Amino acid sequence: MRKKRKPLEERTPEDYRAAADDSMELAKVLAGQGEISDQDFLERMARSDELVDHDGETCGMCHNMILGAQVAREMIEAGEYEDVVRKWATEARRRWEKSKFFKLWQEEQKAGRDPHQAFQDRGWEP
């Protein structure tokens, strides 16, 4: 079910507008103010990584977006229809907290070091 990301040279302003509209609606749902169905939430979330710029291996933000979309796609495949926002948020957070990005950030903060520097040293982006 994984869609390939749209190549940079093929992206249009309309693609970015549509992605921004979807992101705004998803944010409203996550804030408890959404007006879309659970199924629409999952479908929008499942395509939310189509315009990420990085592969998710060196950029924490892209990794998190890809992870969230992957969780949504898996939930659609599994036929989840009830309490999907809570289930999605719980699973996406669980996976994020297991990521190398989250773990490094936590370790560096706990040690009193600047996490930004640790990311930079590895050639990563937060």
C-alpha positions as CSV (number, residue, x, y, z in Angstrom):
1,M,0.0,0.0,0.0
2,R,3.1,2.3,0.2
3,K,2.9,5.0,-2.4
4,K,6.0,6.3,-3.9
5,R,6.8,9.9,-3.1
6,K,6.2,12.3,-5.9
7,P,9.5,13.4,-7.4
8,L,10.5,17.0,-6.6
9,E,10.5,18.1,-10.2
10,E,6.9,16.8,-10.7
11,R,5.4,18.6,-7.7
12,T,3.0,21.5,-8.3
13,P,1.8,24.4,-6.1
14,E,-1.6,22.6,-6.1
15,D,0.1,19.5,-4.6
16,Y,1.5,21.6,-1.8
17,R,-1.9,23.3,-1.2
18,A,-3.7,20.0,-1.0
19,A,-1.1,18.6,1.4
20,A,-1.4,21.8,3.5
21,D,-5.2,21.5,3.6
22,D,-5.0,17.9,4.6
23,S,-2.4,18.7,7.3
24,M,-4.6,21.4,8.7
25,E,-7.6,19.1,8.9
26,L,-5.5,16.3,10.5
27,A,-4.2,18.8,13.1
28,K,-7.8,19.8,13.9
29,V,-8.8,16.2,14.4
30,L,-5.8,15.6,16.7
31,A,-6.7,18.7,18.6
32,G,-10.3,17.4,19.1
33,Q,-11.8,19.9,16.7
34,G,-12.0,18.0,13.4
35,E,-15.0,17.5,11.3
36,I,-14.0,14.6,9.2
37,S,-14.8,10.9,9.6
38,D,-12.4,8.4,11.1
39,Q,-12.0,6.8,7.7
40,D,-11.2,10.2,6.1
41,F,-8.7,10.8,8.9
42,L,-6.9,7.5,8.1
43,E,-6.9,8.1,4.3
44,R,-5.5,11.6,4.7
45,M,-2.9,10.5,7.2
46,A,-2.0,7.5,4.9
47,R,-0.9,9.9,2.1
48,S,0.6,12.5,4.4
49,D,4.2,11.5,3.5
50,E,3.8,11.9,-0.3
51,L,5.7,15.2,-0.3
52,V,8.4,14.6,2.3
53,D,11.8,15.8,1.1
54,H,14.0,13.2,2.7
55,D,14.1,9.4,3.1
56,G,13.4,9.4,6.8
57,E,16.9,8.0,7.6
58,T,18.7,11.3,8.3
59,C,15.8,13.7,9.1
60,G,13.7,13.3,12.2
61,M,10.8,15.3,10.9
62,C,10.5,13.3,7.7
63,H,10.9,10.0,9.6
64,N,8.0,11.0,11.9
65,M,5.8,11.9,8.9
66,I,6.6,8.7,7.1
67,L,6.0,6.7,10.3
68,G,2.6,8.3,10.8
69,A,1.5,7.6,7.3
70,Q,2.7,4.0,7.6
71,V,0.7,3.5,10.7
72,A,-2.4,4.8,9.0
73,R,-1.9,2.6,6.0
74,E,-1.5,-0.4,8.2
75,M,-4.7,0.5,10.1
76,I,-6.6,0.8,6.8
77,E,-5.3,-2.6,5.7
78,A,-6.3,-4.1,9.0
79,G,-9.8,-2.7,8.6
80,E,-9.7,-0.5,11.7
81,Y,-12.9,1.6,11.9
82,E,-13.4,2.3,15.6
83,D,-11.5,4.7,17.8
84,V,-9.0,5.2,15.0
85,V,-7.6,8.6,16.1
86,R,-6.7,7.4,19.5
87,K,-5.3,4.1,18.2
88,W,-3.3,5.9,15.5
89,A,-1.9,8.4,18.0
90,T,-0.9,5.7,20.5
91,E,0.8,3.5,17.9
92,A,2.5,6.4,16.1
93,R,3.9,7.7,19.4
94,R,5.0,4.3,20.4
95,R,7.0,3.9,17.2
96,W,8.4,7.4,17.4
97,E,9.7,6.8,20.9
98,K,11.5,3.7,19.6
99,S,13.2,5.7,16.8
100,K,16.9,6.5,16.8
101,F,16.0,10.2,16.6
102,F,13.9,10.2,19.7
103,K,16.4,8.1,21.6
104,L,19.4,10.3,20.7
105,W,17.5,13.5,21.6
106,Q,16.6,12.1,25.0
107,E,20.1,10.8,25.7
108,E,21.7,14.1,24.8
109,Q,19.3,16.1,26.9
110,K,19.7,13.7,29.8
111,A,23.5,14.1,29.5
112,G,23.2,17.9,29.5
113,R,24.4,18.2,25.9
114,D,22.9,20.0,22.9
115,P,20.8,17.5,20.9
116,H,21.1,19.7,17.8
117,Q,24.9,19.3,17.9
118,A,24.6,15.5,18.1
119,F,22.3,15.5,15.1
120,Q,24.6,17.7,13.2
121,D,27.6,15.5,14.1
122,R,25.8,12.6,12.4
123,G,24.7,14.6,9.4
124,W,21.0,14.4,10.6
125,E,18.3,17.0,10.8
126,P,16.0,17.2,13.8
